[in-house]
Amino acid sequence: MNQSISQATFWDNSVTFYQILQEIDFLNTTKKQYQRSHFILEDIKAALELLVAGGILA
């Protein structure tokens, strides 16, 4: 994508430009969803460790 954007002719083709922007937006959204899921998983793991340490879970 970065190579496409850096080409001078990239900006001349509005269809390609729009498709690349959509792909960038999709990838950014996917990355944010992954990061949110990762943080939630880390919180769950920490909570489970506390429960095990407190003797609530074996």
Residue frames as qw, qx, qy, qz and C-alpha x, y, z in Angstrom:
[[0.000, 0.886, 0.465, 0.000, 0.00, 0.00, 0.00],
 [0.303, -0.794, 0.094, 0.518, 2.74, 2.44, 0.91],
 [0.394, -0.127, 0.600, 0.684, 4.38, 1.77, -2.43],
 [0.201, 0.627, 0.673, 0.338, 1.10, 2.45, -4.21],
 [0.135, -0.928, -0.284, 0.199, 0.60, 5.72, -2.39],
 [0.397, -0.628, 0.271, 0.612, 4.14, 6.89, -3.11],
 [0.433, 0.227, 0.624, 0.610, 3.67, 6.53, -6.88],
 [0.075, 0.232, -0.050, -0.968, 2.81, 9.84, -8.56],
 [0.350, -0.109, -0.645, -0.671, 0.11, 8.21, -10.71],
 [0.187, -0.323, -0.882, 0.288, -1.67, 6.80, -7.66],
 [0.073, 0.461, 0.391, -0.793, -3.35, 10.13, -6.96],
 [0.254, 0.213, -0.440, -0.834, -4.57, 10.38, -10.58],
 [0.428, -0.170, -0.821, -0.338, -6.80, 7.30, -10.36],
 [0.435, -0.352, 0.284, -0.778, -9.69, 8.06, -8.01],
 [0.905, -0.132, -0.259, -0.311, -11.01, 4.47, -8.09],
 [0.750, 0.123, -0.519, 0.392, -7.69, 2.98, -6.98],
 [0.048, 0.388, -0.405, 0.827, -7.25, 5.80, -4.47],
 [0.654, -0.331, 0.071, -0.677, -10.67, 5.09, -2.95],
 [0.927, -0.059, -0.362, -0.074, -10.06, 1.31, -2.82],
 [0.562, 0.228, -0.534, 0.589, -6.73, 1.76, -1.06],
 [0.201, -0.378, 0.333, -0.840, -8.27, 4.17, 1.45],
 [0.829, -0.255, -0.112, -0.484, -11.04, 1.64, 2.15],
 [0.862, 0.052, -0.461, 0.204, -8.45, -1.09, 2.69],
 [0.272, 0.331, -0.491, 0.759, -6.46, 1.13, 5.05],
 [0.495, -0.361, 0.171, -0.772, -9.63, 1.91, 7.01],
 [0.919, -0.138, -0.281, -0.239, -10.53, -1.79, 7.21],
 [0.719, 0.158, -0.515, 0.440, -7.04, -2.70, 8.44],
 [0.011, 0.371, -0.412, 0.832, -7.08, 0.07, 11.05],
 [0.706, -0.311, 0.018, -0.636, -10.50, -1.06, 12.30],
 [0.923, -0.026, -0.384, 0.004, -9.34, -4.68, 12.47],
 [0.480, 0.290, -0.526, 0.639, -6.21, -3.64, 14.37],
 [0.289, -0.386, 0.310, -0.819, -8.28, -1.68, 16.92],
 [0.866, -0.219, -0.132, -0.429, -10.63, -4.65, 17.41],
 [0.825, 0.111, -0.481, 0.274, -7.67, -6.97, 17.92],
 [0.221, 0.357, -0.488, 0.765, -6.10, -4.60, 20.44],
 [0.564, -0.366, 0.151, -0.725, -9.37, -4.31, 22.38],
 [0.941, -0.106, -0.263, -0.183, -9.71, -8.10, 22.46],
 [0.656, 0.257, -0.517, 0.487, -6.10, -8.46, 23.56],
 [0.072, -0.398, 0.426, -0.809, -6.57, -6.02, 26.46],
 [0.774, -0.281, 0.013, -0.567, -9.76, -7.79, 27.56],
 [0.914, 0.043, -0.395, 0.075, -7.96, -11.14, 27.48],
 [0.406, 0.335, -0.532, 0.663, -5.11, -9.72, 29.56],
 [0.397, -0.385, 0.290, -0.781, -7.63, -8.42, 32.12],
 [0.912, -0.157, -0.160, -0.344, -9.33, -11.84, 32.28],
 [0.780, 0.183, -0.499, 0.331, -5.99, -13.57, 32.76],
 [0.105, 0.384, -0.491, 0.775, -5.09, -11.18, 35.59],
 [0.645, -0.323, 0.133, -0.680, -8.47, -11.74, 37.26],
 [0.943, -0.035, -0.314, -0.106, -8.06, -15.51, 37.04],
 [0.560, 0.294, -0.551, 0.545, -4.58, -15.29, 38.56],
 [0.217, -0.384, 0.399, -0.804, -6.01, -13.30, 41.48],
 [0.835, -0.209, -0.042, -0.508, -8.79, -15.84, 41.97],
 [0.880, 0.096, -0.436, 0.162, -6.31, -18.72, 41.96],
 [0.332, 0.357, -0.521, 0.701, -3.96, -16.88, 44.33],
 [0.410, -0.336, 0.303, -0.792, -6.86, -16.16, 46.67],
 [0.151, -0.033, 0.967, -0.202, -7.83, -19.80, 46.75],
 [0.596, 0.324, 0.248, -0.691, -11.19, -19.19, 45.11],
 [0.847, 0.427, -0.207, -0.240, -10.25, -21.24, 42.06],
 [0.787, -0.381, 0.452, 0.175, -8.06, -24.30, 42.10]]
